[in-house]
Amino acid sequence: MAKINLSITHDLGREEALQRLQNESDMLKRTFGDSVSDLKENWNESTLDFSLVAYGMSVSGDVMVDATEVVTNIKLPLAAMMFKGTIENKVRERLKQLLT
């Protein structure tokens, strides 16, 4: 299993950052478009646990929101290793857009 770990800093405060991420409940679907199916998202206070299928591969992870940082951990199957950089860049850019 391959992992992506991202940390995006922000100056919005925890509540505003959390609100923006919760309002963008289909962030992953918007980021990867029609290639995503079976998207499941579960918010528990300030942590989002998610899973999805992209290009036939199961992906899961979490997003943790605090006052100055959003930390994202994504677990990819080994078959997705060659796409790791692309996935990481797309998720990073989308998070930056949401938190700016």
mmCIF file of the C-alpha atoms, coordinates in Angstrom:
data_MODEL
# 
_entry.id   MODEL 
# 
loop_
_atom_site.group_PDB 
_atom_site.id 
_atom_site.type_symbol 
_atom_site.label_atom_id 
_atom_site.label_alt_id 
_atom_site.label_comp_id 
_atom_site.label_asym_id 
_atom_site.label_entity_id 
_atom_site.label_seq_id 
_atom_site.pdbx_PDB_ins_code 
_atom_site.Cartn_x 
_atom_site.Cartn_y 
_atom_site.Cartn_z 
_atom_site.occupancy 
_atom_site.B_iso_or_equiv 
_atom_site.pdbx_formal_charge 
_atom_site.auth_seq_id 
_atom_site.auth_comp_id 
_atom_site.auth_asym_id 
_atom_site.auth_atom_id 
_atom_site.pdbx_PDB_model_num 
ATOM 1   C CA . MET A 1 1   ? 0.000   0.000  0.000   1.00 0.00 ? 1   MET A CA 1 
ATOM 2   C CA . ALA A 1 2   ? 1.335   3.434  -0.978  1.00 0.00 ? 2   ALA A CA 1 
ATOM 3   C CA . LYS A 1 3   ? 0.622   6.516  1.122   1.00 0.00 ? 3   LYS A CA 1 
ATOM 4   C CA . ILE A 1 4   ? 0.290   10.215 0.467   1.00 0.00 ? 4   ILE A CA 1 
ATOM 5   C CA . ASN A 1 5   ? 0.611   12.563 3.434   1.00 0.00 ? 5   ASN A CA 1 
ATOM 6   C CA . LEU A 1 6   ? -0.125  16.243 2.864   1.00 0.00 ? 6   LEU A CA 1 
ATOM 7   C CA . SER A 1 7   ? -0.095  19.168 5.247   1.00 0.00 ? 7   SER A CA 1 
ATOM 8   C CA . ILE A 1 8   ? -1.598  22.464 4.104   1.00 0.00 ? 8   ILE A CA 1 
ATOM 9   C CA . THR A 1 9   ? -1.299  25.482 6.380   1.00 0.00 ? 9   THR A CA 1 
ATOM 10  C CA . HIS A 1 10  ? -3.981  28.154 6.495   1.00 0.00 ? 10  HIS A CA 1 
ATOM 11  C CA . ASP A 1 11  ? -4.920  31.220 8.506   1.00 0.00 ? 11  ASP A CA 1 
ATOM 12  C CA . LEU A 1 12  ? -8.701  30.720 8.495   1.00 0.00 ? 12  LEU A CA 1 
ATOM 13  C CA . GLY A 1 13  ? -9.059  29.255 11.957  1.00 0.00 ? 13  GLY A CA 1 
ATOM 14  C CA . ARG A 1 14  ? -10.388 25.771 12.641  1.00 0.00 ? 14  ARG A CA 1 
ATOM 15  C CA . GLU A 1 15  ? -14.104 26.535 12.298  1.00 0.00 ? 15  GLU A CA 1 
ATOM 16  C CA . GLU A 1 16  ? -13.851 28.382 8.961   1.00 0.00 ? 16  GLU A CA 1 
ATOM 17  C CA . ALA A 1 17  ? -11.523 25.763 7.454   1.00 0.00 ? 17  ALA A CA 1 
ATOM 18  C CA . LEU A 1 18  ? -13.819 23.002 8.667   1.00 0.00 ? 18  LEU A CA 1 
ATOM 19  C CA . GLN A 1 19  ? -16.881 24.777 7.261   1.00 0.00 ? 19  GLN A CA 1 
ATOM 20  C CA . ARG A 1 20  ? -15.247 25.186 3.851   1.00 0.00 ? 20  ARG A CA 1 
ATOM 21  C CA . LEU A 1 21  ? -14.248 21.541 3.691   1.00 0.00 ? 21  LEU A CA 1 
ATOM 22  C CA . GLN A 1 22  ? -17.648 20.313 4.873   1.00 0.00 ? 22  GLN A CA 1 
ATOM 23  C CA . ASN A 1 23  ? -19.402 22.553 2.330   1.00 0.00 ? 23  ASN A CA 1 
ATOM 24  C CA . GLU A 1 24  ? -17.216 21.004 -0.343  1.00 0.00 ? 24  GLU A CA 1 
ATOM 25  C CA . SER A 1 25  ? -18.460 17.542 0.570   1.00 0.00 ? 25  SER A CA 1 
ATOM 26  C CA . ASP A 1 26  ? -17.773 16.237 -2.892  1.00 0.00 ? 26  ASP A CA 1 
ATOM 27  C CA . MET A 1 27  ? -14.243 17.691 -3.051  1.00 0.00 ? 27  MET A CA 1 
ATOM 28  C CA . LEU A 1 28  ? -12.733 14.408 -4.150  1.00 0.00 ? 28  LEU A CA 1 
ATOM 29  C CA . LYS A 1 29  ? -15.359 13.911 -6.839  1.00 0.00 ? 29  LYS A CA 1 
ATOM 30  C CA . ARG A 1 30  ? -14.786 17.453 -8.128  1.00 0.00 ? 30  ARG A CA 1 
ATOM 31  C CA . THR A 1 31  ? -11.027 16.932 -8.067  1.00 0.00 ? 31  THR A CA 1 
ATOM 32  C CA . PHE A 1 32  ? -11.053 13.675 -10.016 1.00 0.00 ? 32  PHE A CA 1 
ATOM 33  C CA . GLY A 1 33  ? -14.302 13.972 -11.963 1.00 0.00 ? 33  GLY A CA 1 
ATOM 34  C CA . ASP A 1 34  ? -16.134 11.015 -13.434 1.00 0.00 ? 34  ASP A CA 1 
ATOM 35  C CA . SER A 1 35  ? -13.305 8.608  -12.631 1.00 0.00 ? 35  SER A CA 1 
ATOM 36  C CA . VAL A 1 36  ? -14.563 8.440  -9.002  1.00 0.00 ? 36  VAL A CA 1 
ATOM 37  C CA . SER A 1 37  ? -17.358 6.138  -7.835  1.00 0.00 ? 37  SER A CA 1 
ATOM 38  C CA . ASP A 1 38  ? -18.559 4.641  -4.554  1.00 0.00 ? 38  ASP A CA 1 
ATOM 39  C CA . LEU A 1 39  ? -17.548 7.777  -2.647  1.00 0.00 ? 39  LEU A CA 1 
ATOM 40  C CA . LYS A 1 40  ? -18.176 7.447  1.087   1.00 0.00 ? 40  LYS A CA 1 
ATOM 41  C CA . GLU A 1 41  ? -17.503 10.323 3.474   1.00 0.00 ? 41  GLU A CA 1 
ATOM 42  C CA . ASN A 1 42  ? -17.969 10.387 7.242   1.00 0.00 ? 42  ASN A CA 1 
ATOM 43  C CA . TRP A 1 43  ? -17.264 13.483 9.341   1.00 0.00 ? 43  TRP A CA 1 
ATOM 44  C CA . ASN A 1 44  ? -16.477 12.915 13.014  1.00 0.00 ? 44  ASN A CA 1 
ATOM 45  C CA . GLU A 1 45  ? -16.027 16.367 14.562  1.00 0.00 ? 45  GLU A CA 1 
ATOM 46  C CA . SER A 1 46  ? -13.035 17.790 12.656  1.00 0.00 ? 46  SER A CA 1 
ATOM 47  C CA . THR A 1 47  ? -11.919 14.592 10.916  1.00 0.00 ? 47  THR A CA 1 
ATOM 48  C CA . LEU A 1 48  ? -13.210 13.255 7.616   1.00 0.00 ? 48  LEU A CA 1 
ATOM 49  C CA . ASP A 1 49  ? -12.784 9.562  6.879   1.00 0.00 ? 49  ASP A CA 1 
ATOM 50  C CA . PHE A 1 50  ? -13.321 8.695  3.232   1.00 0.00 ? 50  PHE A CA 1 
ATOM 51  C CA . SER A 1 51  ? -13.139 5.882  0.739   1.00 0.00 ? 51  SER A CA 1 
ATOM 52  C CA . LEU A 1 52  ? -13.746 5.737  -2.990  1.00 0.00 ? 52  LEU A CA 1 
ATOM 53  C CA . VAL A 1 53  ? -13.027 3.793  -6.129  1.00 0.00 ? 53  VAL A CA 1 
ATOM 54  C CA . ALA A 1 54  ? -11.009 5.591  -8.810  1.00 0.00 ? 54  ALA A CA 1 
ATOM 55  C CA . TYR A 1 55  ? -10.167 3.917  -12.097 1.00 0.00 ? 55  TYR A CA 1 
ATOM 56  C CA . GLY A 1 56  ? -11.213 0.619  -10.540 1.00 0.00 ? 56  GLY A CA 1 
ATOM 57  C CA . MET A 1 57  ? -8.853  0.977  -7.553  1.00 0.00 ? 57  MET A CA 1 
ATOM 58  C CA . SER A 1 58  ? -9.924  1.388  -3.918  1.00 0.00 ? 58  SER A CA 1 
ATOM 59  C CA . VAL A 1 59  ? -8.578  4.468  -2.181  1.00 0.00 ? 59  VAL A CA 1 
ATOM 60  C CA . SER A 1 60  ? -9.143  5.541  1.428   1.00 0.00 ? 60  SER A CA 1 
ATOM 61  C CA . GLY A 1 61  ? -7.887  8.070  3.902   1.00 0.00 ? 61  GLY A CA 1 
ATOM 62  C CA . ASP A 1 62  ? -8.658  10.894 6.261   1.00 0.00 ? 62  ASP A CA 1 
ATOM 63  C CA . VAL A 1 63  ? -8.557  14.676 6.458   1.00 0.00 ? 63  VAL A CA 1 
ATOM 64  C CA . MET A 1 64  ? -7.917  16.306 9.845   1.00 0.00 ? 64  MET A CA 1 
ATOM 65  C CA . VAL A 1 65  ? -8.656  19.997 10.333  1.00 0.00 ? 65  VAL A CA 1 
ATOM 66  C CA . ASP A 1 66  ? -7.156  22.201 13.026  1.00 0.00 ? 66  ASP A CA 1 
ATOM 67  C CA . ALA A 1 67  ? -6.735  25.948 13.590  1.00 0.00 ? 67  ALA A CA 1 
ATOM 68  C CA . THR A 1 68  ? -3.742  26.417 11.283  1.00 0.00 ? 68  THR A CA 1 
ATOM 69  C CA . GLU A 1 69  ? -3.354  23.214 9.280   1.00 0.00 ? 69  GLU A CA 1 
ATOM 70  C CA . VAL A 1 70  ? -5.225  20.568 7.315   1.00 0.00 ? 70  VAL A CA 1 
ATOM 71  C CA . VAL A 1 71  ? -3.527  17.168 7.281   1.00 0.00 ? 71  VAL A CA 1 
ATOM 72  C CA . THR A 1 72  ? -4.540  14.638 4.652   1.00 0.00 ? 72  THR A CA 1 
ATOM 73  C CA . ASN A 1 73  ? -3.525  10.980 4.605   1.00 0.00 ? 73  ASN A CA 1 
ATOM 74  C CA . ILE A 1 74  ? -4.401  8.901  1.557   1.00 0.00 ? 74  ILE A CA 1 
ATOM 75  C CA . LYS A 1 75  ? -3.854  5.161  1.155   1.00 0.00 ? 75  LYS A CA 1 
ATOM 76  C CA . LEU A 1 76  ? -3.412  3.974  -2.425  1.00 0.00 ? 76  LEU A CA 1 
ATOM 77  C CA . PRO A 1 77  ? -3.112  0.443  -3.755  1.00 0.00 ? 77  PRO A CA 1 
ATOM 78  C CA . LEU A 1 78  ? 0.313   -0.418 -5.146  1.00 0.00 ? 78  LEU A CA 1 
ATOM 79  C CA . ALA A 1 79  ? -1.204  -0.454 -8.620  1.00 0.00 ? 79  ALA A CA 1 
ATOM 80  C CA . ALA A 1 80  ? -1.729  3.313  -8.265  1.00 0.00 ? 80  ALA A CA 1 
ATOM 81  C CA . MET A 1 81  ? 1.913   4.093  -7.429  1.00 0.00 ? 81  MET A CA 1 
ATOM 82  C CA . MET A 1 82  ? 2.619   5.486  -10.878 1.00 0.00 ? 82  MET A CA 1 
ATOM 83  C CA . PHE A 1 83  ? -0.175  8.044  -10.340 1.00 0.00 ? 83  PHE A CA 1 
ATOM 84  C CA . LYS A 1 84  ? 0.920   9.050  -6.830  1.00 0.00 ? 84  LYS A CA 1 
ATOM 85  C CA . GLY A 1 85  ? 2.506   12.351 -7.917  1.00 0.00 ? 85  GLY A CA 1 
ATOM 86  C CA . THR A 1 86  ? -0.491  13.365 -10.016 1.00 0.00 ? 86  THR A CA 1 
ATOM 87  C CA . ILE A 1 87  ? -2.951  12.508 -7.245  1.00 0.00 ? 87  ILE A CA 1 
ATOM 88  C CA . GLU A 1 88  ? -0.878  14.339 -4.646  1.00 0.00 ? 88  GLU A CA 1 
ATOM 89  C CA . ASN A 1 89  ? -0.639  17.470 -6.808  1.00 0.00 ? 89  ASN A CA 1 
ATOM 90  C CA . LYS A 1 90  ? -4.368  17.540 -7.580  1.00 0.00 ? 90  LYS A CA 1 
ATOM 91  C CA . VAL A 1 91  ? -5.385  17.100 -3.947  1.00 0.00 ? 91  VAL A CA 1 
ATOM 92  C CA . ARG A 1 92  ? -2.839  19.709 -2.789  1.00 0.00 ? 92  ARG A CA 1 
ATOM 93  C CA . GLU A 1 93  ? -4.070  22.267 -5.345  1.00 0.00 ? 93  GLU A CA 1 
ATOM 94  C CA . ARG A 1 94  ? -7.749  21.690 -4.500  1.00 0.00 ? 94  ARG A CA 1 
ATOM 95  C CA . LEU A 1 95  ? -7.084  22.048 -0.763  1.00 0.00 ? 95  LEU A CA 1 
ATOM 96  C CA . LYS A 1 96  ? -5.130  25.258 -1.362  1.00 0.00 ? 96  LYS A CA 1 
ATOM 97  C CA . GLN A 1 97  ? -8.039  26.645 -3.397  1.00 0.00 ? 97  GLN A CA 1 
ATOM 98  C CA . LEU A 1 98  ? -10.494 25.841 -0.619  1.00 0.00 ? 98  LEU A CA 1 
ATOM 99  C CA . LEU A 1 99  ? -8.319  27.225 2.160   1.00 0.00 ? 99  LEU A CA 1 
ATOM 100 C CA . THR A 1 100 ? -7.301  30.494 0.497   1.00 0.00 ? 100 THR A CA 1 
# 
